[in-house]
Amino acid sequence: MLALGPLTNIARLILEKPEAASRIGRIIAMGGVVHEAGNVGPRSEFNLWADPEAAAVVVSSGLPLVLVPLDVTRQVRATRDFAEALSATGMPLAAMVADLIESYFETTTHRQSRPLHDPCVMLFALAPELFRLEDLRLSVSTGSTEEAGALTIGEKGTLVQVALGVDGSAVLDLLSAKLTAI
């Protein structure tokens, strides 16, 4: 199961239909931040912050889980040259993605590249060997404070696989290859 946003729906499945949830082979989720600064709080990333209680349910569920946090997604960066190369292929899907990437540049100034957060989930599913995983015992801060959704490493946490390294250029090459394949 690939998760690109808050984990509300997966948490509901775990709580309301545990027999169905037990059939999930693995969840790969874009979310959290481990060693870097968050994007909505000092230690909080948007997807876990938006519903920290759901994130806590999913993380503590014991289901096979791979988190792809900002620590990694910020290392997979699209440049204008990357977008132009996609567009130049003439492939409709590649051109559409190039337009999306270009729109990121229109919303910011003086940026040389933009992180590709959500695509990292699919790219991990396709080529996990391009990512470095660590097993960490994690818990999720709940509530409405600025710490909501923050991940904490500690003995009382649940063992989760966390992507903490990536071959960014190889991941971009894979993305380009998949978007331009006939």
Residue, then its C-alpha position, 0 to 999 in steps of 0.5 A: m500500500l502506497a501512502l502519499g498523504p495523512l494516514t487517516n484512512i489506513a488508521r481507520l482500516i486498522l482500527e475498524k477492520p483489523e482482519a482486512a488490515s492484517r492482509i496488507g503486505r507492506i505500507i510505504a508512506m511518505g511522511g515524517v522527519v527524523h534528523e532534519a527540520g520539519n516543514v510545518g513545525p520544528r520536528s513535524e512533517f505535514n502528512l503526520w502532523a495533519d492527523p498525528e493520532a492516525a500516524a500513531v496508530v499506523v506506526s504502532s500497528g506492527l504492520p510492515l511499514v517503510l517510512v520515507p521521510l523528508d530526510v530522504t525526499r529532500q535529497v531527490r531534487a528536480t531542477r529546471d533542466f530535469a523538467e526541460a529534459l522530460s518535456a523535450t522527450g515529447m512523451p505526454l506523461a513526461a511533459m505533464v510531469a515537467d509542467l507540474i515540476e515547473s509549476y513548483f518553480e513558479t510558486t517560489t523564487h531563487r530556487q535551483s531545485r525542488p524536492l520530489h516528495d511523493p514520487c519517492v514512495m513509488l520509486f522506493a516500491l520500484a527500486p528499494e535498492l536505491f534507498r538506504l533503510e534503517d530499523l528504528r523504534l519510533s513513536v509519534s507525538t499526538g495532540s495539537t502542539e507544535e510537536a504534533g506528528a513528530l517522530t521520536i526514536g526510543e526503546k518504547g517505540t515500534l520497530v519501523q523501517v525508515a529510508l534515511g539515504v538515497d541515490g538521488s541521481a539514480v532515482l531521478d534517472l529511474l523516474s525519467a525512464k519510467l515517464t518516458a517508457i512507451 
